[in-house]
Amino acid sequence: MPARDHSHSVMRIGPVQIGTHRDRHGHTKHAAVCTADRCGWSADYSSQAAAQLAARTHRCRVR
């Protein structure tokens, strides 16, 4: 049976989207993903506050 691949509680801060999901071990994670073209930055965090801080301080290297 394939794992469900979706996020919930999605919010946007600038070009970065933050979504809450469960990893393959069942732990809740918060993913921050930059949606700017050719940026490619993303990271998982264990708290939503950490993901929001990363989203607020993220600067795309590609402009």
PyMOL Python script that loads the backbone (N, CA, C, O; Angstrom):
from pymol import cmd

cmd.read_pdbstr("""\
ATOM      1  N   MET A   1       0.839  -1.171   0.000  1.00  0.00           N
ATOM      2  CA  MET A   1       0.000   0.000   0.000  1.00  0.00           C
ATOM      3  C   MET A   1       0.887   1.239   0.000  1.00  0.00           C
ATOM      4  O   MET A   1       1.722   1.382   0.893  1.00  0.00           O
ATOM      5  N   PRO A   2       0.739   2.131  -0.961  1.00  0.00           N
ATOM      6  CA  PRO A   2       1.575   3.331  -1.011  1.00  0.00           C
ATOM      7  C   PRO A   2       1.210   4.300   0.104  1.00  0.00           C
ATOM      8  O   PRO A   2       0.051   4.398   0.507  1.00  0.00           O
ATOM      9  N   ALA A   3       2.202   5.001   0.589  1.00  0.00           N
ATOM     10  CA  ALA A   3       1.974   5.992   1.631  1.00  0.00           C
ATOM     11  C   ALA A   3       1.254   7.197   1.052  1.00  0.00           C
ATOM     12  O   ALA A   3       1.432   7.545  -0.115  1.00  0.00           O
ATOM     13  N   ARG A   4       0.445   7.823   1.881  1.00  0.00           N
ATOM     14  CA  ARG A   4      -0.234   9.041   1.456  1.00  0.00           C
ATOM     15  C   ARG A   4       0.796  10.159   1.368  1.00  0.00           C
ATOM     16  O   ARG A   4       1.603  10.340   2.280  1.00  0.00           O
ATOM     17  N   ASP A   5       0.767  10.889   0.293  1.00  0.00           N
ATOM     18  CA  ASP A   5       1.748  11.937   0.054  1.00  0.00           C
ATOM     19  C   ASP A   5       1.015  13.269  -0.056  1.00  0.00           C
ATOM     20  O   ASP A   5       0.698  13.721  -1.156  1.00  0.00           O
ATOM     21  N   HIS A   6       0.750  13.892   1.084  1.00  0.00           N
ATOM     22  CA  HIS A   6       0.075  15.178   1.056  1.00  0.00           C
ATOM     23  C   HIS A   6       0.426  15.980   2.304  1.00  0.00           C
ATOM     24  O   HIS A   6       0.861  15.428   3.315  1.00  0.00           O
ATOM     25  N   SER A   7       0.233  17.265   2.213  1.00  0.00           N
ATOM     26  CA  SER A   7       0.473  18.164   3.332  1.00  0.00           C
ATOM     27  C   SER A   7      -0.838  18.804   3.724  1.00  0.00           C
ATOM     28  O   SER A   7      -1.762  18.921   2.919  1.00  0.00           O
ATOM     29  N   HIS A   8      -0.900  19.208   4.958  1.00  0.00           N
ATOM     30  CA  HIS A   8      -2.053  19.978   5.405  1.00  0.00           C
ATOM     31  C   HIS A   8      -1.542  21.173   6.191  1.00  0.00           C
ATOM     32  O   HIS A   8      -0.348  21.251   6.481  1.00  0.00           O
ATOM     33  N   SER A   9      -2.403  22.089   6.534  1.00  0.00           N
ATOM     34  CA  SER A   9      -2.022  23.326   7.224  1.00  0.00           C
ATOM     35  C   SER A   9      -0.960  24.071   6.427  1.00  0.00           C
ATOM     36  O   SER A   9       0.076  24.455   6.971  1.00  0.00           O
ATOM     37  N   VAL A  10      -1.212  24.272   5.160  1.00  0.00           N
ATOM     38  CA  VAL A  10      -0.254  24.957   4.294  1.00  0.00           C
ATOM     39  C   VAL A  10      -0.398  26.461   4.463  1.00  0.00           C
ATOM     40  O   VAL A  10      -1.507  26.995   4.431  1.00  0.00           O
ATOM     41  N   MET A  11       0.731  27.142   4.644  1.00  0.00           N
ATOM     42  CA  MET A  11       0.740  28.608   4.713  1.00  0.00           C
ATOM     43  C   MET A  11       1.895  29.117   3.872  1.00  0.00           C
ATOM     44  O   MET A  11       2.822  28.371   3.556  1.00  0.00           O
ATOM     45  N   ARG A  12       1.836  30.386   3.513  1.00  0.00           N
ATOM     46  CA  ARG A  12       2.860  30.981   2.663  1.00  0.00           C
ATOM     47  C   ARG A  12       3.435  32.216   3.357  1.00  0.00           C
ATOM     48  O   ARG A  12       2.703  33.053   3.884  1.00  0.00           O
ATOM     49  N   ILE A  13       4.777  32.305   3.343  1.00  0.00           N
ATOM     50  CA  ILE A  13       5.497  33.486   3.814  1.00  0.00           C
ATOM     51  C   ILE A  13       6.436  33.874   2.685  1.00  0.00           C
ATOM     52  O   ILE A  13       7.460  33.225   2.471  1.00  0.00           O
ATOM     53  N   GLY A  14       6.091  34.925   1.968  1.00  0.00           N
ATOM     54  CA  GLY A  14       6.869  35.317   0.794  1.00  0.00           C
ATOM     55  C   GLY A  14       6.817  34.212  -0.235  1.00  0.00           C
ATOM     56  O   GLY A  14       5.738  33.695  -0.520  1.00  0.00           O
ATOM     57  N   PRO A  15       7.962  33.830  -0.807  1.00  0.00           N
ATOM     58  CA  PRO A  15       7.959  32.752  -1.800  1.00  0.00           C
ATOM     59  C   PRO A  15       8.006  31.354  -1.169  1.00  0.00           C
ATOM     60  O   PRO A  15       8.006  30.354  -1.887  1.00  0.00           O
ATOM     61  N   VAL A  16       8.045  31.280   0.158  1.00  0.00           N
ATOM     62  CA  VAL A  16       8.197  29.998   0.853  1.00  0.00           C
ATOM     63  C   VAL A  16       6.846  29.501   1.342  1.00  0.00           C
ATOM     64  O   VAL A  16       6.082  30.241   1.961  1.00  0.00           O
ATOM     65  N   GLN A  17       6.561  28.229   1.052  1.00  0.00           N
ATOM     66  CA  GLN A  17       5.369  27.572   1.569  1.00  0.00           C
ATOM     67  C   GLN A  17       5.770  26.646   2.700  1.00  0.00           C
ATOM     68  O   GLN A  17       6.800  25.975   2.635  1.00  0.00           O
ATOM     69  N   ILE A  18       4.940  26.615   3.747  1.00  0.00           N
ATOM     70  CA  ILE A  18       5.163  25.734   4.882  1.00  0.00           C
ATOM     71  C   ILE A  18       3.978  24.791   4.977  1.00  0.00           C
ATOM     72  O   ILE A  18       2.828  25.231   4.992  1.00  0.00           O
ATOM     73  N   GLY A  19       4.249  23.515   5.039  1.00  0.00           N
ATOM     74  CA  GLY A  19       3.194  22.514   5.152  1.00  0.00           C
ATOM     75  C   GLY A  19       3.521  21.505   6.231  1.00  0.00           C
ATOM     76  O   GLY A  19       4.685  21.167   6.448  1.00  0.00           O
ATOM     77  N   THR A  20       2.487  21.024   6.909  1.00  0.00           N
ATOM     78  CA  THR A  20       2.651  20.025   7.948  1.00  0.00           C
ATOM     79  C   THR A  20       2.358  18.651   7.360  1.00  0.00           C
ATOM     80  O   THR A  20       1.375  18.478   6.639  1.00  0.00           O
ATOM     81  N   HIS A  21       3.195  17.687   7.662  1.00  0.00           N
ATOM     82  CA  HIS A  21       3.009  16.330   7.145  1.00  0.00           C
ATOM     83  C   HIS A  21       3.564  15.330   8.145  1.00  0.00           C
ATOM     84  O   HIS A  21       4.240  15.711   9.101  1.00  0.00           O
ATOM     85  N   ARG A  22       3.286  14.076   7.931  1.00  0.00           N
ATOM     86  CA  ARG A  22       3.852  13.002   8.755  1.00  0.00           C
ATOM     87  C   ARG A  22       4.921  12.281   7.947  1.00  0.00           C
ATOM     88  O   ARG A  22       4.719  11.960   6.776  1.00  0.00           O
ATOM     89  N   ASP A  23       6.070  12.028   8.589  1.00  0.00           N
ATOM     90  CA  ASP A  23       7.134  11.301   7.896  1.00  0.00           C
ATOM     91  C   ASP A  23       6.822   9.808   7.905  1.00  0.00           C
ATOM     92  O   ASP A  23       5.774   9.395   8.400  1.00  0.00           O
ATOM     93  N   ARG A  24       7.718   9.008   7.365  1.00  0.00           N
ATOM     94  CA  ARG A  24       7.453   7.572   7.245  1.00  0.00           C
ATOM     95  C   ARG A  24       7.435   6.852   8.590  1.00  0.00           C
ATOM     96  O   ARG A  24       7.008   5.700   8.671  1.00  0.00           O
ATOM     97  N   HIS A  25       7.897   7.525   9.650  1.00  0.00           N
ATOM     98  CA  HIS A  25       7.862   6.936  10.985  1.00  0.00           C
ATOM     99  C   HIS A  25       6.640   7.405  11.775  1.00  0.00           C
ATOM    100  O   HIS A  25       6.452   7.008  12.925  1.00  0.00           O
ATOM    101  N   GLY A  26       5.812   8.247  11.161  1.00  0.00           N
ATOM    102  CA  GLY A  26       4.608   8.732  11.813  1.00  0.00           C
ATOM    103  C   GLY A  26       4.797   9.996  12.630  1.00  0.00           C
ATOM    104  O   GLY A  26       3.868  10.435  13.308  1.00  0.00           O
ATOM    105  N   HIS A  27       5.978  10.590  12.579  1.00  0.00           N
ATOM    106  CA  HIS A  27       6.236  11.827  13.313  1.00  0.00           C
ATOM    107  C   HIS A  27       5.745  13.029  12.505  1.00  0.00           C
ATOM    108  O   HIS A  27       5.857  13.046  11.280  1.00  0.00           O
ATOM    109  N   THR A  28       5.209  14.018  13.188  1.00  0.00           N
ATOM    110  CA  THR A  28       4.765  15.239  12.521  1.00  0.00           C
ATOM    111  C   THR A  28       5.969  16.106  12.204  1.00  0.00           C
ATOM    112  O   THR A  28       6.785  16.392  13.080  1.00  0.00           O
ATOM    113  N   LYS A  29       6.079  16.524  10.952  1.00  0.00           N
ATOM    114  CA  LYS A  29       7.168  17.382  10.488  1.00  0.00           C
ATOM    115  C   LYS A  29       6.572  18.594   9.792  1.00  0.00           C
ATOM    116  O   LYS A  29       5.424  18.570   9.347  1.00  0.00           O
ATOM    117  N   HIS A  30       7.358  19.642   9.705  1.00  0.00           N
ATOM    118  CA  HIS A  30       6.952  20.872   9.036  1.00  0.00           C
ATOM    119  C   HIS A  30       7.974  21.153   7.942  1.00  0.00           C
ATOM    120  O   HIS A  30       9.152  21.374   8.222  1.00  0.00           O
ATOM    121  N   ALA A  31       7.517  21.143   6.707  1.00  0.00           N
ATOM    122  CA  ALA A  31       8.401  21.348   5.567  1.00  0.00           C
ATOM    123  C   ALA A  31       8.293  22.789   5.090  1.00  0.00           C
ATOM    124  O   ALA A  31       7.193  23.316   4.926  1.00  0.00           O
ATOM    125  N   ALA A  32       9.433  23.419   4.871  1.00  0.00           N
ATOM    126  CA  ALA A  32       9.501  24.754   4.282  1.00  0.00           C
ATOM    127  C   ALA A  32      10.119  24.601   2.901  1.00  0.00           C
ATOM    128  O   ALA A  32      11.210  24.049   2.762  1.00  0.00           O
ATOM    129  N   VAL A  33       9.419  25.092   1.874  1.00  0.00           N
ATOM    130  CA  VAL A  33       9.843  24.906   0.485  1.00  0.00           C
ATOM    131  C   VAL A  33       9.739  26.232  -0.245  1.00  0.00           C
ATOM    132  O   VAL A  33       8.691  26.878  -0.221  1.00  0.00           O
ATOM    133  N   CYS A  34      10.827  26.643  -0.898  1.00  0.00           N
ATOM    134  CA  CYS A  34      10.799  27.860  -1.704  1.00  0.00           C
ATOM    135  C   CYS A  34      10.207  27.532  -3.068  1.00  0.00           C
ATOM    136  O   CYS A  34      10.622  26.576  -3.723  1.00  0.00           O
ATOM    137  N   THR A  35       9.240  28.327  -3.487  1.00  0.00           N
ATOM    138  CA  THR A  35       8.560  28.079  -4.754  1.00  0.00           C
ATOM    139  C   THR A  35       9.098  28.944  -5.890  1.00  0.00           C
ATOM    140  O   THR A  35       8.545  28.918  -6.990  1.00  0.00           O
ATOM    141  N   ALA A  36      10.157  29.704  -5.651  1.00  0.00           N
ATOM    142  CA  ALA A  36      10.747  30.529  -6.708  1.00  0.00           C
ATOM    143  C   ALA A  36      11.420  29.636  -7.754  1.00  0.00           C
ATOM    144  O   ALA A  36      11.966  28.581  -7.432  1.00  0.00           O
ATOM    145  N   ASP A  37      11.368  30.080  -9.002  1.00  0.00           N
ATOM    146  CA  ASP A  37      11.992  29.326 -10.084  1.00  0.00           C
ATOM    147  C   ASP A  37      13.487  29.159  -9.843  1.00  0.00           C
ATOM    148  O   ASP A  37      14.171  30.115  -9.479  1.00  0.00           O
ATOM    149  N   ARG A  38      13.993  27.946 -10.047  1.00  0.00           N
ATOM    150  CA  ARG A  38      15.403  27.581  -9.968  1.00  0.00           C
ATOM    151  C   ARG A  38      16.034  27.747  -8.589  1.00  0.00           C
ATOM    152  O   ARG A  38      17.260  27.712  -8.478  1.00  0.00           O
ATOM    153  N   CYS A  39      15.242  27.925  -7.539  1.00  0.00           N
ATOM    154  CA  CYS A  39      15.828  28.054  -6.197  1.00  0.00           C
ATOM    155  C   CYS A  39      16.142  26.675  -5.633  1.00  0.00           C
ATOM    156  O   CYS A  39      17.295  26.384  -5.317  1.00  0.00           O
ATOM    157  N   GLY A  40      15.135  25.829  -5.506  1.00  0.00           N
ATOM    158  CA  GLY A  40      15.364  24.467  -5.059  1.00  0.00           C
ATOM    159  C   GLY A  40      15.577  24.278  -3.570  1.00  0.00           C
ATOM    160  O   GLY A  40      15.917  23.173  -3.148  1.00  0.00           O
ATOM    161  N   TRP A  41      15.393  25.312  -2.751  1.00  0.00           N
ATOM    162  CA  TRP A  41      15.620  25.191  -1.314  1.00  0.00           C
ATOM    163  C   TRP A  41      14.415  24.558  -0.634  1.00  0.00           C
ATOM    164  O   TRP A  41      13.273  24.928  -0.907  1.00  0.00           O
ATOM    165  N   SER A  42      14.676  23.603   0.252  1.00  0.00           N
ATOM    166  CA  SER A  42      13.642  23.015   1.086  1.00  0.00           C
ATOM    167  C   SER A  42      14.287  22.415   2.319  1.00  0.00           C
ATOM    168  O   SER A  42      15.463  22.049   2.300  1.00  0.00           O
ATOM    169  N   ALA A  43      13.507  22.313   3.401  1.00  0.00           N
ATOM    170  CA  ALA A  43      14.015  21.731   4.636  1.00  0.00           C
ATOM    171  C   ALA A  43      12.851  21.267   5.491  1.00  0.00           C
ATOM    172  O   ALA A  43      11.758  21.830   5.426  1.00  0.00           O
ATOM    173  N   ASP A  44      13.091  20.225   6.303  1.00  0.00           N
ATOM    174  CA  ASP A  44      12.113  19.727   7.260  1.00  0.00           C
ATOM    175  C   ASP A  44      12.504  20.186   8.654  1.00  0.00           C
ATOM    176  O   ASP A  44      13.683  20.218   9.007  1.00  0.00           O
ATOM    177  N   TYR A  45      11.493  20.541   9.442  1.00  0.00           N
ATOM    178  CA  TYR A  45      11.705  20.989  10.806  1.00  0.00           C
ATOM    179  C   TYR A  45      10.755  20.247  11.731  1.00  0.00           C
ATOM    180  O   TYR A  45       9.699  19.781  11.301  1.00  0.00           O
ATOM    181  N   SER A  46      11.126  20.139  12.996  1.00  0.00           N
ATOM    182  CA  SER A  46      10.276  19.437  13.952  1.00  0.00           C
ATOM    183  C   SER A  46       9.235  20.354  14.578  1.00  0.00           C
ATOM    184  O   SER A  46       8.284  19.866  15.190  1.00  0.00           O
ATOM    185  N   SER A  47       9.388  21.674  14.443  1.00  0.00           N
ATOM    186  CA  SER A  47       8.392  22.602  14.975  1.00  0.00           C
ATOM    187  C   SER A  47       7.994  23.609  13.897  1.00  0.00           C
ATOM    188  O   SER A  47       8.778  23.934  13.006  1.00  0.00           O
ATOM    189  N   GLN A  48       6.771  24.087  14.000  1.00  0.00           N
ATOM    190  CA  GLN A  48       6.284  25.055  13.030  1.00  0.00           C
ATOM    191  C   GLN A  48       6.978  26.407  13.207  1.00  0.00           C
ATOM    192  O   GLN A  48       7.186  27.132  12.234  1.00  0.00           O
ATOM    193  N   ALA A  49       7.333  26.743  14.440  1.00  0.00           N
ATOM    194  CA  ALA A  49       8.032  27.999  14.691  1.00  0.00           C
ATOM    195  C   ALA A  49       9.385  28.026  13.979  1.00  0.00           C
ATOM    196  O   ALA A  49       9.778  29.056  13.433  1.00  0.00           O
ATOM    197  N   ALA A  50      10.091  26.907  13.983  1.00  0.00           N
ATOM    198  CA  ALA A  50      11.383  26.830  13.299  1.00  0.00           C
ATOM    199  C   ALA A  50      11.201  26.957  11.789  1.00  0.00           C
ATOM    200  O   ALA A  50      12.003  27.610  11.121  1.00  0.00           O
ATOM    201  N   ALA A  51      10.160  26.342  11.251  1.00  0.00           N
ATOM    202  CA  ALA A  51       9.894  26.442   9.812  1.00  0.00           C
ATOM    203  C   ALA A  51       9.526  27.872   9.429  1.00  0.00           C
ATOM    204  O   ALA A  51       9.942  28.354   8.375  1.00  0.00           O
ATOM    205  N   GLN A  52       8.757  28.552  10.266  1.00  0.00           N
ATOM    206  CA  GLN A  52       8.388  29.944   9.986  1.00  0.00           C
ATOM    207  C   GLN A  52       9.605  30.852  10.053  1.00  0.00           C
ATOM    208  O   GLN A  52       9.744  31.758   9.231  1.00  0.00           O
ATOM    209  N   LEU A  53      10.482  30.626  11.012  1.00  0.00           N
ATOM    210  CA  LEU A  53      11.706  31.424  11.107  1.00  0.00           C
ATOM    211  C   LEU A  53      12.580  31.224   9.875  1.00  0.00           C
ATOM    212  O   LEU A  53      13.121  32.189   9.336  1.00  0.00           O
ATOM    213  N   ALA A  54      12.719  29.989   9.431  1.00  0.00           N
ATOM    214  CA  ALA A  54      13.499  29.708   8.225  1.00  0.00           C
ATOM    215  C   ALA A  54      12.874  30.371   7.008  1.00  0.00           C
ATOM    216  O   ALA A  54      13.594  30.873   6.144  1.00  0.00           O
ATOM    217  N   ALA A  55      11.550  30.381   6.923  1.00  0.00           N
ATOM    218  CA  ALA A  55      10.866  31.009   5.791  1.00  0.00           C
ATOM    219  C   ALA A  55      11.077  32.515   5.795  1.00  0.00           C
ATOM    220  O   ALA A  55      11.261  33.121   4.740  1.00  0.00           O
ATOM    221  N   ARG A  56      11.052  33.115   6.966  1.00  0.00           N
ATOM    222  CA  ARG A  56      11.228  34.569   7.049  1.00  0.00           C
ATOM    223  C   ARG A  56      12.656  34.999   6.737  1.00  0.00           C
ATOM    224  O   ARG A  56      12.871  36.098   6.226  1.00  0.00           O
ATOM    225  N   THR A  57      13.632  34.148   7.037  1.00  0.00           N
ATOM    226  CA  THR A  57      15.039  34.524   6.830  1.00  0.00           C
ATOM    227  C   THR A  57      15.623  33.974   5.533  1.00  0.00           C
ATOM    228  O   THR A  57      16.778  34.255   5.213  1.00  0.00           O
ATOM    229  N   HIS A  58      14.830  33.182   4.767  1.00  0.00           N
ATOM    230  CA  HIS A  58      15.343  32.594   3.515  1.00  0.00           C
ATOM    231  C   HIS A  58      15.566  33.676   2.457  1.00  0.00           C
ATOM    232  O   HIS A  58      14.721  34.548   2.253  1.00  0.00           O
ATOM    233  N   ARG A  59      16.683  33.603   1.810  1.00  0.00           N
ATOM    234  CA  ARG A  59      16.998  34.486   0.686  1.00  0.00           C
ATOM    235  C   ARG A  59      17.411  33.620  -0.482  1.00  0.00           C
ATOM    236  O   ARG A  59      18.352  32.834  -0.374  1.00  0.00           O
ATOM    237  N   CYS A  60      16.722  33.755  -1.587  1.00  0.00           N
ATOM    238  CA  CYS A  60      17.035  32.971  -2.785  1.00  0.00           C
ATOM    239  C   CYS A  60      18.371  33.441  -3.353  1.00  0.00           C
ATOM    240  O   CYS A  60      18.619  34.641  -3.466  1.00  0.00           O
ATOM    241  N   ARG A  61      19.218  32.495  -3.705  1.00  0.00           N
ATOM    242  CA  ARG A  61      20.498  32.846  -4.334  1.00  0.00           C
ATOM    243  C   ARG A  61      20.309  33.164  -5.804  1.00  0.00           C
ATOM    244  O   ARG A  61      21.086  33.923  -6.382  1.00  0.00           O
ATOM    245  N   VAL A  62      19.276  32.588  -6.415  1.00  0.00           N
ATOM    246  CA  VAL A  62      19.003  32.817  -7.822  1.00  0.00           C
ATOM    247  C   VAL A  62      18.026  33.975  -7.944  1.00  0.00           C
ATOM    248  O   VAL A  62      16.947  33.932  -7.353  1.00  0.00           O
ATOM    249  N   ARG A  63      18.373  34.980  -8.677  1.00  0.00           N
ATOM    250  CA  ARG A  63      17.479  36.136  -8.857  1.00  0.00           C
ATOM    251  C   ARG A  63      17.285  36.386 -10.326  1.00  0.00           C
ATOM    252  O   ARG A  63      16.569  37.312 -10.705  1.00  0.00           O
TER     253      ARG A  63
END
""", "prot")
cmd.dss("prot")
cmd.show_as("cartoon", "prot")
cmd.util.cbc("prot")
cmd.orient("prot")
